[in-house]
């Protein structure tokens, strides 16, 4: 029998890449990058990477080699991503399987293929904050290239920093956000929002709800409506969250990964206990169990 010393170290045997030049028609001809982004502004909405990748479903069966890919929130934060339209890409991601530590002779570079882009949008007006705040396109858009997005009520990186995706079936998925953090339902095929957002409850040492909810500097609940209308509240000072009725967490520390469990519920991971957060004394990251009622 061989021992572990006989095995080679793991190493990269191939690369799958979504080219920057691959701009889908849904995101072409739309101004973005106007918030002091290096190289910007752009006359399209670029691919900035994916926060979560989940299997694609058709007729409630997983399609091999096809995935739903959830866009990141844009250019890095709520302060510079108000002109980034959130989206889900139906992506073909296929790589020949390689045996024996990469001794196969497959090409090392493989491009993925975009099979369709769904822009997240809220036609029914589900997304509203407790202080009456609305989504970004109601208050400000870069120019008239956003007219269609404005009428669609497209969600931007100022509204949510989407990081987690759990596909329940082909027309229903749950998205996890970092800016509150919160979760909400969408149709992953069309991008239509199907529910209001649900905030993340704070818990005591026994894991029980303590009457508060988590919140961050990027949460619109801390903004004055008149400041939002002037596009002057892209984030607030940390002290404002400290003095609110919410428990402060870091704006890049919300839902970072979802796992769908066998019973149909979701294990939702809150990313970290570091940064601008009051959760730093906890022994590890929180994992919430999310039950779905269809």
N, C-alpha and C positions, 0 to 999 in steps of 0.2 A: 504494500500500500504506500502511496505517496503522502508526504507531509506538506504542510503549507509552504515550506521553503523551496519545494520543487516548482511552484507555480510562478509564472511571470507576473510582474506588476500590471495592474489594469492601466490601459491607455486608450486614447481616442483612436477609433478605427474609421470614422467618417463624420461628416458634417452635414446637417440639414439646415438650410438657410432660406428665409423669406427675403428676397432682394428688396433693397430700399427703392428701387425703380418700379416696383410693382404697386402702383397706386390704383385702387379700384375706382370705377366711375362714380360710386357713391361719395367718395372723398376727394375727387379731383375738382379743381376749379373753385375751391372753397378756401378762403384766407385763414391762415393759422400762424402761430409763432409771433404774435404781435406784442408779447409781454417780455421784451428784452431777451429773446431766445437766440443763442449763437447761430448765425446763418439765416435767421428769419428776418422779415416775415416770409411765409411760403404761400404759393397759390394752390396749395393742396394740403390735405391733412396727412402727415407722414405716419408710417408705422413706427412706433416707439418701443416695441417689444410687447410681450404677452405676459399677463399676470397669472393666468391659469389656463390649462389645456385639458379638456374633457372629451370623452368619446362622443361621436356624432351618432344620432339615432335616426332610423327611418323605419316606419311601421313598427315602432317600439322595439326594434332590434338594433344592436350596435353594428355599425358599418366598419369593417376593418380598414385601417389606413386613412380614415377620415375623422376629423376632430373639430370641436368648437374651441376657438382660441379667443380668450377675453383680452381686449386691449388694456394696457395700463392707463393711468389717468391722464397721460399727456406728457408734459415736459418736466414733471418732477414734484409739483406741489399745487395746492389750490391757488397760490399766488401767481402762478405763471401759466395755468392750464385752462383758463376760462374760455379760450377759443379752440379747445380740442374736443371734438365730438367723440364720445365714447362709443365703442362698437364691438361686435362679436364677428369673428371671421370663421366661416366654414372652410377648413383647410384640409387639403390632401397632403398627408405626411407619410411617405412610404420610403423605407430603406431596406435593401436586401439584407437578410440575416446573415451574419458572418460567424464562422466556426473557428475554433482553434486559434484564439488570440489574434484575429485579423489576418490570417494567412490567405484568405480569399482575395480575389483580384478585382472586386467591385470598385467602381469609381468612388473616390473619397469625398467628393463634393456633390451633393444632391439638392436641387432647388425644390422647395415646397410649392404647391399650387393653390391659389385662392379660388375657391369654388363659389364664393358669395360673401358679401359683407352686409351685416344687419346693423344699422345705426340705432343705438338705444334712444327711444323716444317715448314720451308720456302724453299721448293724445287725450286721455281721459282726465288729466289733471290730478293724478294720485299723489304726486310728489309735492308736498307742502310741509313747511316747518312749523313748529308750535307757536312761533311768534308771528306767523302769517307770511313768512318769506317764501318766495317762489324760486323756480329754477333760473339759471343764469340768462338764458335767451330772452326771458321776459324783460330783463333790465338793460342788457347791453350785448351787442354783437359787433364784430369788427367792421363789417360793411354789408352791402347788399348781396354779396355772394352767400350770405347766411339767411336770406329771406325764406327759402324753402325750409331750412332747418328751424327757423323761428316758428313758422306755422305748424311744423311737426311737433314742436316742443322737444327738441333734441337735448339730451343730457350732455353736460360737459364735465371736464376735470375740475371745475369749480364746484359742481354739485356733489360729485362723489369721486373718491379714489377707489376704483373697483379692483379688488385683488383676489376674491374667491368666487368660484363657479361650481355649482352642483346641478347637473342635468338630471331631472327626475324622469322626464320622457321628452319626446321630440318637440313638444310645444309648451314645455314648462320647465323653468330652471330657477334656481335661487342664486342671487349675486350677493357677495359680501363686500362691504365698503370699509374704508379706514377713516374717513373724515369725521364720523361720529363715534364709534363705528355703528353700522346698521346693516340690515339685510332687506332685500325686496325681491319680488318675483318678476320674471320677464318671459316672453316667448323667445327662445334663442334663435328661432328661424327668422322671425320678423324684427326682433329688437323691441317689440312693444312692451312697455311696463304694464304689469298685471295687478299690482297691489301698491298700497302705500308702503313706506319703509317702516321697519320695526327696529327700534333702538335696542342696544345691548344693555341688559340689566346689570347693575353692580351687585356684588354678592359679599356676604360676610365670610368669616373663616370656616363656617360649616357649609358653604356653598349655597346659602339661601339668599333670596332677593332681599336687599336692605332698604328698598324704597327709592334708590337713586339709579341713574343711568350714566354710562360712560359718555364722554364728550372730549373734543379736542379744539385747538385754536382755529381749525378750518371749518368748524361747525357753524352753519348760518344762524343757528338759534341765538348766537351771541351778537349778531349784527343788528343795527338799527335799519329799518326798512328804507329810510331816506338815504342812508349810506349805500345800501345795495342799489338803489335806483340811480345813484351817481357813479356806480361801479367803484366805490371806495372802501369796500369791506371784503377783501379777498382772503383775509385771515384777521384774527384779533390777537392782542397781547395775551401772554400766558396768564397774567394776573386776573384777567377778566373771567377766564374759566375757573380759576381758583376760587373766586368770589361768587360763583354761580351755584345753582342748586344741583349741578352735575359733578361727577367724579372725573377729574382730569386724566386723560391718557394722551400718549404721543400720537401726532397725526400720521406717522408712518408705522404705527403699531397696532392697527386693527386686524381685521380678518385677512389672513395671508394664505390660508389654504382650507379647502373643504374636502371632506371624504364622505361619500355616500355609503351608509351602512346597510346591512342586509335587510333590516326591517323598514327601509325607506326613509329613515331619519338621516340627519347630517351631523357629522362631527365637525364643528367650526372652530378653528384655531385662531386665537388672538395672539398676534405675532410675538410680542416681547414685553419685558418688564423694565426696559431701560429708556433713556431719553427724557423728554418732557412729560413725565407721567408720575402719578402718585401710587403706581402699582409696584414700585421698586423693591418693596419688602416681601413680596410674594415669592415662594420657593421655585416657581416655574411658570410657564405660560398657561393661560386659561384655555380650556376646551369646553365649548358649550354644545349641548345636544339640541338640535333644532328639529322639531316635529313638523311635518308637512300635512296640511289638510286640504285635499283637492275637492 
